[in-house]
Amino acid sequence: MIYSKVVGIGSFVPEKILTNEELCNIVDTSDEWITSRTGIKERRIAEDGLTTSDIAAAAAKKAIKISGLNPQDIELILVGTVTPDMIFPSTSCIVQNKLGLKNAAAFDISAGCSGFIYSLSVADSFIKSGKYKNVLVIGADLLSRITDYADRSTCVLFGDGGGAVVLTANAENNRGILSTHMHSEGGHNETLMLKAGGSLMPASIISVNNGEHYIKMKGAELFKYAVNYLRDVAEEAMESNNFKPEDIDLFVPHQANVRIIEATAKKLRFPMKKVFVNVEKYGNTSSGSIPIALDEAYSSGRIKESSVVLIDAIGAGLTWASSIIRW
Ligand SMILES: CC(C)(COP(=O)(O)OP(=O)(O)OC[C@H]1O[C@@H](n2cnc3c(N)ncnc32)[C@H](O)[C@@H]1OP(=O)(O)O)[C@@H](O)C(=O)NCCC(=O)NCCS
């Protein structure tokens, strides 16, 4: 049996911090409301000119360095994102060029905030099939570019950032990605969407004036789907590996809202000391959320060699996904 082992990890967030207090000068909100409803205290905002591929390339560069691989050994680049630099070419091809990864095929995966785990799953399948040995998987988003800073119900939630892992084929028994699980429900697509800029509603003066190039979200509905689907998909991952909650060393959930994280952890019977949370620093960075959290958990020693890590996420689509990794 071939496993996809994580041999390198990295992340990148822009320097500029936007605090809750600063948001109070932009929309009618308060630090108390944002903190009590979401747990978020601040988020990172990219300066003008910085692109998703810049964030992705910076994170990937660190991951490749840690992996010790020759960059020319990377055979595939996957970028999970809903904020590509442009509609085409893909952000992964732009990353390939920025990092000079001449021998890699490259494509993007659009699965909302589940983009990183979906990409991890695709990479794992390629590695297990024997098609590729070394795959670079990135999750990166620049949500500030599609956030309406006049809409207080969404603008307090989102931030910019990304992370990356390098996966390598590994024959060592039971080390690497143990399983991945993906789901989608297109019938719930109106809970979270950005309508304009595609074939349905090409960019026009009308689409811009109507604010259709911004995220539209039904927050309360999404909250309910999130707590149920995130529990279900985490349970599915544990059941398929014959694991109980006590067999998991660290649960790294999508960082959207601390109330969703706490409700999911409670349903799964995980004490919060086994749950990684950094949403207070970054808000929801979409596909960037899980790999940034994994990188911080790894760098701070909460993930060590052989740690069993459960990740799960939900996002636009709707999509939701999970994976268990033995590091
Ligand atoms: C968005 C979210 C934080 C809202 O929290 P909530 O407790 O559900 O709050 P509600 O939507 O019931 O809004 C309550 C009130 O607060 C107001 N409100 C909304 N945003 C506000 C803000 N930033 N500051 C102050 N008040 C705000 C609303 O207008 C509403 O006022 P009303 O009762 O007078 O109409 C929550 O629904 C959520 O996190 N949903 C999931 C979002 C998510 O994770 N999206 C990404 C998934 S990948």
The ligand as an ORCA input file, in Angstrom:
! r2SCAN-3c Opt
* xyz 0 1
  C     -22.637     35.251     10.387
  C     -22.851     34.827     11.828
  C     -21.608     35.127     12.636
  C     -24.016     35.620     12.407
  O     -24.222     35.256     13.750
  P     -25.714     35.028     14.282
  O     -25.650     34.789     15.738
  O     -26.300     33.971     13.420
  O     -26.357     36.429     14.041
  P     -27.661     36.751     13.169
  O     -27.406     36.469     11.752
  O     -28.811     36.078     13.848
  O     -27.771     38.305     13.326
  C     -28.198     38.839     14.515
  C     -28.256     40.354     14.391
  O     -26.936     40.881     14.324
  C     -26.842     41.810     13.255
  N     -25.488     41.783     12.725
  C     -25.023     41.070     11.683
  N     -23.691     41.336     11.526
  C     -23.370     42.218     12.502
  C     -22.163     42.848     12.848
  N     -21.025     42.623     12.188
  N     -22.179     43.678     13.908
  C     -23.291     43.926     14.599
  N     -24.468     43.353     14.302
  C     -24.499     42.509     13.263
  C     -27.866     41.340     12.260
  O     -28.241     42.411     11.435
  C     -28.987     40.869     13.148
  O     -29.714     41.996     13.571
  P     -31.311     41.920     13.650
  O     -31.618     40.817     14.624
  O     -31.670     43.282     14.136
  O     -31.753     41.608     12.253
  C     -23.187     33.310     11.926
  O     -24.458     33.061     11.387
  C     -22.195     32.460     11.207
  O     -21.039     32.356     11.587
  N     -22.609     31.730     10.137
  C     -21.717     30.896      9.379
  C     -20.844     31.746      8.496
  C     -19.694     30.998      7.918
  O     -19.039     30.269      8.597
  N     -19.445     31.212      6.612
  C     -18.401     30.613      5.896
  C     -18.566     29.146      5.843
  S     -17.284     28.448      4.943
*
